[in-house]
Amino acid sequence: QNSCTERADGEVICLPFGVPIRVGWDVTFAQFIAIILVLVTQSDTLSAIQAIITLRMGAEHVQWETIIQGVKNENNDRKTWYIWLTRILFPNTMKILQNAIVIYASFVSIVQ
């Protein structure tokens, strides 16, 4: 759904998602505040990035294997890598993707 407006010179301008071209200053201000609030409340993205960085593979200062499994597994690097991918990287990457979709949907809703 496009929002189209004809300019004085006859040129037609169409914007995606039905975005209104001209709105009052109060609507613009409310949209700005709403977008800021959406961005500020998305703490899941930051926590997912922090978890990936803090529990990164090969970090000597963090015993992530002990945190996740309860025991340190030193004999099988392949199993350790697989566990790190499935329990740290994949879930946190999905959390980041989910939050990106929520931010996009919120932005589109606010602008409309």
N, C-alpha and C positions, 0 to 999 in steps of 0.2 A: 504494500500500500504506500503510494507516494503522495506527498503533499506538493502540489504544483501552484505556482503563482506567476502571473504575467507581469513583467516590468513595464515601465512607461515606454521604453523603446521597442516593445513588442517581443522581447526575448522571454521565453518561458523557463523558469527555474523550478526544478523538481528535487525534493529532498526525500531520502529514504525514511521508512518507519513512520510516516505521517507526522514528521516533526513540523510544528507550526513555525512559520518564518518570522512573524512579528508577534510578540507578546509584551505585556506590561512589565515594568521594572520589578513589581512585586512578585510576579511569576518567575522571572529570571533569578531574583534573589533567593526565592524558595528552592528553585532547582539547584542553585549553587550550594546552598546549605545542605540539601538532601544528598548531593553527591559527596560532599565532604564527610557527612555522617556515615554514609555507606563505606567509604574508604577507611575511616577510622575504626569502624567496628569489625573489620575483617582481620581479626587477630589470628585466626586459624592459619592463614597463609604464612605469617611470620613465624608461628610456632612450628609449622612443618619445615620451613627452611632452616630454622634453628636446630631442629632434631636431626636433619640430614647432615648439617655441618658439624654438630657436636658429636654425633655417633658415626662419623665417617669411617669407612673401612681403612684400617691401618693406623688409626690414631692410638698412640701409645698411652696417652694420658687418660683414656676412657676405656674401661673394660666392658664394652657393650655386650659381649657374649655372656658375661656373668649377669648383666642386667636383664637380658632377654631370656636366656636359657636357665640361669641359675648356676651353671657350671662353665668353666673355661674349657673350650675344646681346642687343643693345640695340635692334634694329630691329623686333621683332615681339612685342608685349606679350601677344597672345593665345596664341601658341605658348609663351611663357615661363610663362604662367599654367597652361596645360595640362600642361606638363612638371612644374611644381611640384605640381600635383594628383596626377599619376600616379606620380611618383617619391618624393615626400616625404609628402604628406598621406594618400593612400590606403593605402600599405603600413604606415605607422605607426598609422593608425586600425585597420587589421585586426589589428595586433600587440596593441593595447590591448584589442580585442574578444576576441581569442583568450585573453589572460591573464585577462580577466573570467570567461570560461567555465571556465577551468581552476581559478580560485579558487572559483567556485561549486560545481563538481564535487568539489573537494577538501573543501570545507566540508560538503557533504552526506555524503560518504564518512566523514569524521571523526566527525560527529555520530551517524551510524548505528552 
